[in-house]
Each structure stands twice: as structure tokens, then as C-alpha cells.
Amino acid sequence: MNCKILLIVAALFVGGNALKCYQCNYLAATGVQADCQSPPAAKYLTECGPLSTSCLKVVATATGAAGTSRLCGSTSTPGCVGGICTSSCNTDGCNGSNSVKISILAMIGAIVSGFLLANF
């Protein structure tokens, strides 16, 4: 009997430590999951699997493929390539709109600073 109670208590503690990220996909052309845009709907905040270490946000701005994806995953290097911008963070719900705006602003600041340093 005591072993069963100990196992139940242990399972509660192990299950409560997983990272929670917004997980949804919005494609502008179809409008599917429009509530995944900034800020995403609370229903998309879900527990990640045991191998996920970060929350990711991917924003595509290309014509015909514009959209936003929020998901669990591994840490990625923030930045933009070919109209696709990525960012990552590692706290619950951090791939909502505010954390990514800060990352994009920091990235733009770094690009401008690099340009200024290279040309002056």
C-alpha cells in the first residue's frame, strides 16, 4: 500500500516538470488557426515531450507562404534567412508574441550595429 502511494506521488512530481510551449500553425493564405497569431490563444499552450528543451517561433513573410508556427523543439540560433525568421526560448509560454518581438528587435539592432561598425 505504501509503495503505491509513493509511486503516485513520484509520478505527480515527474510529470509536472515538462516545458510548456504554444504549439500551433497559422498560414495566412488559408486562415487556418488564425488564433495562433500574436498573441496566441491559451488553448495552444501545451506540455512538450521529454526531448524538447526550447519553445520555438518561426515566422514566414514570403508572399503566398506567410504564416506563423509555434512549437516545442531544440534551441535554434535566432535570425532570418530568405524571409523566414526563427527564435527560441526556454521558459513556459515564452514563444508567445512578446518574447519574439524582443528577439527580433535585438537581431535588428545587431545588424544595424554591424553595418555601422563595418562602414565607419
C-alpha positions in Angstrom: 0.0 0.0 0.0 2.8 2.5 0.9 4.6 1.7 -2.3 1.5 2.6 -4.4 1.2 6.0 -2.7 4.9 6.6 -3.2 4.7 5.8 -6.9 1.7 8.1 -7.3 3.4 11.0 -5.6 6.6 10.4 -7.6 4.6 10.4 -10.9 3.0 13.7 -10.0 6.4 15.4 -9.5 8.0 13.9 -12.6 5.0 14.9 -14.8 5.0 18.5 -13.6 8.4 19.5 -14.8 7.9 19.5 -18.6 8.3 22.7 -20.5 5.1 24.2 -21.9 5.1 26.0 -25.2 2.5 27.3 -27.6 2.0 24.7 -30.4 0.1 25.8 -33.5 0.4 26.8 -37.1 -1.1 29.7 -38.9 -1.0 30.1 -42.7 -2.2 33.5 -43.9 -3.5 32.1 -47.2 -5.9 29.7 -45.6 -6.7 31.5 -42.3 -6.5 28.1 -40.5 -5.7 28.6 -36.8 -5.9 32.4 -37.1 -5.9 32.4 -33.3 -2.3 31.2 -33.4 -1.2 34.8 -34.4 0.1 37.3 -31.8 -0.9 36.7 -29.1 -1.7 33.0 -29.5 -4.8 31.6 -27.8 -4.3 29.9 -24.4 -5.6 26.6 -25.7 -2.4 26.2 -27.7 -0.2 26.2 -24.6 0.7 22.5 -24.2 3.3 20.4 -22.5 6.3 19.4 -24.6 7.8 16.0 -24.8 10.9 15.0 -22.7 13.4 15.7 -25.5 12.2 19.3 -26.1 14.5 21.9 -24.5 13.1 25.1 -26.0 10.0 26.8 -27.4 10.3 27.9 -31.0 8.6 30.5 -33.1 9.0 30.6 -36.9 7.6 33.5 -38.9 7.5 33.3 -42.7 6.9 36.5 -44.6 7.2 35.3 -48.2 4.3 36.0 -50.5 1.9 33.1 -50.6 3.6 31.3 -47.7 3.2 33.9 -44.9 2.4 32.5 -41.6 3.5 31.6 -38.0 4.5 28.3 -36.4 4.9 27.9 -32.7 6.3 24.6 -31.4 8.4 22.6 -29.0 11.9 21.7 -30.1 15.6 22.2 -29.5 17.4 25.5 -29.2 18.0 27.2 -32.5 20.0 30.2 -33.5 17.7 33.2 -33.8 17.8 35.0 -37.1 16.2 35.5 -40.6 17.1 33.7 -43.8 15.1 34.2 -47.0 12.0 35.6 -45.3 11.9 33.0 -42.6 12.7 34.3 -39.0 13.2 31.9 -36.1 13.6 32.4 -32.4 13.8 30.2 -29.4 13.5 30.5 -25.6 13.2 28.1 -22.7 10.5 29.2 -20.2 6.9 28.2 -20.1 4.8 30.1 -22.8 7.8 32.1 -24.0 7.1 31.7 -27.7 4.1 34.0 -27.4 4.3 37.4 -29.1 6.3 39.5 -26.6 9.4 37.3 -26.3 9.8 37.1 -30.0 9.4 40.8 -30.6 12.3 41.4 -28.2 14.4 38.8 -30.1 13.7 40.4 -33.5 14.4 43.8 -32.2 17.7 42.6 -30.7 18.6 41.0 -34.0 17.8 44.2 -36.0 19.9 46.2 -33.5 22.8 43.8 -34.0 22.6 44.0 -37.8 22.5 47.8 -37.8 25.4 47.9 -35.3 27.4 45.6 -37.5 26.7 47.7 -40.6 27.7 50.9 -38.8 30.9 49.3 -37.5 31.8 47.9 -40.9 31.3 51.2 -42.7 32.7 53.8 -40.2 
